[in-house]
Amino acid sequence: QVQLVESGGGLVQPGDSLRLSCAASGFTFGRAVTTWFRQVPGKEREFVASLFRSSSSTNYADSVKGRFTISRDNAKNILYLQMNSLSPEDTGVYYCAASSTIIYSSIYDPSRYSYWGQGTQVTVST
């Protein structure tokens, strides 16, 4: 059974930082596409950042570029999202997603991913 378990969310103030983690079991991140999405009530699930099979191939949403960093520890099978300079607009439930078959042009589409974590809440508020 494939399981992705997220952690690291919480309540922070604007300007603070968080690091989210996504630990996988029954699945190997080393040869996979691994991506972070986020979602707020009433809105579509939004692409945040993706690591396409290797650490040298990353992609970020314009809204987080320069503030967020996606990385992966393949030996530990953990995906990370370092989130700096957080603002209230970053509030949402953050999900990790993975696929061993997705192609590069489809990384933004949530429906193309095979596996999902349960989500972790990030709240940025004064």
URDAJO-V843979 format. One record per residue. N is the residue number from 0. RES is the residue in one letter. PHI is phi in degrees with one decimal (* if undefined). Layout:
n=N res=RES phi=PHI
n=N res=RES phi=PHI
This chain:
n=0 res=Q phi=*
n=1 res=V phi=-85.7
n=2 res=Q phi=-139.4
n=3 res=L phi=-114.7
n=4 res=V phi=-119.2
n=5 res=E phi=-98.0
n=6 res=S phi=-156.5
n=7 res=G phi=106.6
n=8 res=G phi=-72.2
n=9 res=G phi=168.1
n=10 res=L phi=-100.3
n=11 res=V phi=-135.4
n=12 res=Q phi=-95.0
n=13 res=P phi=-53.3
n=14 res=G phi=92.6
n=15 res=D phi=-76.8
n=16 res=S phi=-125.3
n=17 res=L phi=-141.2
n=18 res=R phi=-122.1
n=19 res=L phi=-89.5
n=20 res=S phi=-126.2
n=21 res=C phi=-136.1
n=22 res=A phi=-99.7
n=23 res=A phi=-107.4
n=24 res=S phi=-132.8
n=25 res=G phi=72.5
n=26 res=F phi=-155.5
n=27 res=T phi=-108.6
n=28 res=F phi=-71.5
n=29 res=G phi=-56.7
n=30 res=R phi=-117.6
n=31 res=A phi=-116.1
n=32 res=V phi=-87.9
n=33 res=T phi=-126.8
n=34 res=T phi=-142.0
n=35 res=W phi=-106.9
n=36 res=F phi=-119.0
n=37 res=R phi=-140.1
n=38 res=Q phi=-150.4
n=39 res=V phi=-118.3
n=40 res=P phi=-56.1
n=41 res=G phi=84.1
n=42 res=K phi=-122.3
n=43 res=E phi=-69.7
n=44 res=R phi=-64.4
n=45 res=E phi=-112.6
n=46 res=F phi=-64.4
n=47 res=V phi=-115.5
n=48 res=A phi=-161.0
n=49 res=S phi=-142.4
n=50 res=L phi=-116.4
n=51 res=F phi=-93.3
n=52 res=R phi=71.3
n=53 res=S phi=-141.8
n=54 res=S phi=-67.2
n=55 res=S phi=-83.7
n=56 res=S phi=-116.8
n=57 res=T phi=-120.3
n=58 res=N phi=-143.9
n=59 res=Y phi=-130.0
n=60 res=A phi=-65.1
n=61 res=D phi=-57.2
n=62 res=S phi=-68.5
n=63 res=V phi=-117.6
n=64 res=K phi=-59.5
n=65 res=G phi=89.2
n=66 res=R phi=-113.3
n=67 res=F phi=-106.4
n=68 res=T phi=-134.5
n=69 res=I phi=-96.4
n=70 res=S phi=-151.6
n=71 res=R phi=-150.2
n=72 res=D phi=-105.2
n=73 res=N phi=-67.1
n=74 res=A phi=-64.6
n=75 res=K phi=-94.2
n=76 res=N phi=60.6
n=77 res=I phi=-127.3
n=78 res=L phi=-101.3
n=79 res=Y phi=-122.3
n=80 res=L phi=-135.4
n=81 res=Q phi=-85.1
n=82 res=M phi=-118.7
n=83 res=N phi=-114.7
n=84 res=S phi=50.7
n=85 res=L phi=-67.6
n=86 res=S phi=-127.5
n=87 res=P phi=-55.6
n=88 res=E phi=-68.1
n=89 res=D phi=-85.0
n=90 res=T phi=-61.6
n=91 res=G phi=162.1
n=92 res=V phi=-90.5
n=93 res=Y phi=-100.2
n=94 res=Y phi=-119.4
n=95 res=C phi=-98.2
n=96 res=A phi=-139.6
n=97 res=A phi=-143.4
n=98 res=S phi=-151.8
n=99 res=S phi=-97.3
n=100 res=T phi=-125.9
n=101 res=I phi=-63.3
n=102 res=I phi=-94.8
n=103 res=Y phi=-57.9
n=104 res=S phi=-68.3
n=105 res=S phi=-106.2
n=106 res=I phi=-66.0
n=107 res=Y phi=-85.0
n=108 res=D phi=-98.0
n=109 res=P phi=-58.4
n=110 res=S phi=-68.8
n=111 res=R phi=-89.3
n=112 res=Y phi=-91.1
n=113 res=S phi=-86.4
n=114 res=Y phi=-130.5
n=115 res=W phi=-136.9
n=116 res=G phi=-81.3
n=117 res=Q phi=-81.0
n=118 res=G phi=93.4
n=119 res=T phi=-135.1
n=120 res=Q phi=-80.1
n=121 res=V phi=-118.9
n=122 res=T phi=-123.8
n=123 res=V phi=-114.9
n=124 res=S phi=-156.5
n=125 res=T phi=-79.5
